[in-house]
């Protein structure tokens, strides 16, 4: 499953701790050593979503991940540009940040949720509410 777990220079855009590379079936992503958030370059999240067992990469506590939703002014760990705030179109309760040029960041527990779409996602979206993408 995970055959590489090496801390490197990339820093978490939310808590600024170091990130480690973790892999599943030849796709390597970055996971924060502290908050367990996940950085996906380009379309890695969508590719991993199709692979059986990839949810194991997201071993962070979802209740801890929710606490990081309020930290919205973050910069891309690759280029330093301010990242855009959005919600997944199919699962409105999953809020994440993205850089058009480099990738996306999901808080702990959000990738597991992203993988498993269900009819309950609509209700979860209503409960959580719309993401304010205009806040500074």
C-alpha positions in Angstrom: 0.0 0.0 0.0 2.3 2.8 1.2 5.9 2.0 0.1 7.4 5.4 0.6 7.1 7.6 3.7 9.9 10.2 3.5 9.6 13.7 4.9 10.8 16.3 2.4 10.9 20.1 1.9 7.2 20.6 1.0 5.3 22.4 3.8 1.7 22.0 4.7 -0.3 25.0 3.4 -2.6 24.8 6.5 -0.4 24.2 9.6 3.1 24.7 8.0 4.6 21.4 9.2 6.6 19.2 7.0 4.9 16.8 4.6 5.8 13.2 3.8 5.5 11.5 0.4 3.1 8.5 0.5 2.3 6.3 -2.5 -0.4 4.0 -3.7 -0.1 2.1 -7.0 2.7 4.3 -8.4 0.8 7.6 -7.5 2.7 9.6 -4.9 1.0 12.4 -2.9 2.1 14.5 0.0 0.6 14.1 3.5 1.1 16.5 6.4 3.0 15.0 9.3 0.9 17.1 11.8 -2.7 17.7 10.6 -2.7 14.8 8.1 -4.0 16.9 5.3 -3.3 15.7 1.8 -1.8 17.6 -1.2 -2.6 16.3 -4.6 -0.7 17.5 -7.6 -2.8 18.1 -10.8 -5.4 15.3 -11.1 -4.0 12.8 -8.6 -7.1 12.9 -6.4 -9.3 11.9 -9.3 -7.0 9.1 -10.4 -6.7 7.7 -6.9 -10.4 7.9 -6.4 -10.6 5.1 -9.1 -8.1 2.8 -7.4 -9.2 0.3 -4.8 -7.6 0.8 -1.4 -6.4 4.4 -2.0 -8.5 5.6 1.0 -5.7 4.2 3.2 -3.6 7.2 2.3 -6.0 9.4 4.3 -5.4 8.0 7.8 -6.1 11.3 9.6 -9.0 11.9 11.9 -11.9 13.5 10.0 -13.0 15.4 13.2 -9.6 17.0 13.4 -9.7 17.8 9.6 -13.0 19.7 10.1 -11.2 22.0 12.5 -8.9 23.1 9.7 -11.9 24.2 7.5 -11.8 27.6 9.1 -8.2 28.1 7.9 -8.9 29.4 4.4 -6.3 31.9 3.5 -3.6 29.5 2.4 -0.9 29.6 -0.2 0.0 26.9 -2.7 2.9 24.8 -1.3 4.4 24.7 -4.8 4.3 28.3 -6.0 3.2 30.4 -3.0 0.1 31.9 -4.8 -3.1 32.3 -2.7 -5.2 29.2 -3.2 -8.9 29.3 -4.3 -11.6 28.1 -2.0 -14.3 25.7 -3.3 -16.5 22.8 -2.6 -16.8 19.5 -4.5 -19.7 19.9 -7.0 -21.1 16.4 -6.3 -20.3 16.5 -2.5 -20.9 20.1 -1.4 -19.9 19.3 2.2 -16.3 18.7 1.1 -14.5 22.0 1.2 -11.1 22.2 -0.2 -8.5 24.7 -1.6 -6.9 24.5 -5.0 -4.2 26.1 -7.2 -5.0 26.3 -10.9 -1.4 25.6 -11.7 -0.5 22.9 -9.3 -3.2 21.0 -7.4 -5.5 20.7 -4.4 -5.4 20.3 -0.7 -7.9 18.2 1.3 -8.1 18.2 5.1 -7.8 14.9 7.0 -10.7 12.6 6.4 -11.9 14.5 3.3 -10.3 12.2 0.7 -12.0 9.1 2.3 -15.3 10.9 2.0 -14.5 12.1 -1.5 -14.0 8.5 -2.6 -17.3 7.2 -1.3 -20.1 9.1 -2.9 -23.6 8.4 -1.5 -27.2 9.8 -1.6 -26.4 11.1 2.0 -24.0 13.6 0.4 -26.8 15.9 -0.5 -28.1 16.0 3.1 -24.5 16.5 4.4 -24.2 19.5 2.1 -27.4 21.0 3.4 -26.3 20.6 7.0 -22.8 22.1 6.4 -24.1 24.9 4.2 -22.5 26.6 1.2 -18.9 27.5 1.3 -18.2 31.3 1.3 -15.7 31.6 -1.5 -15.6 35.4 -1.3 -14.3 35.8 2.3 -10.8 37.2 2.5 
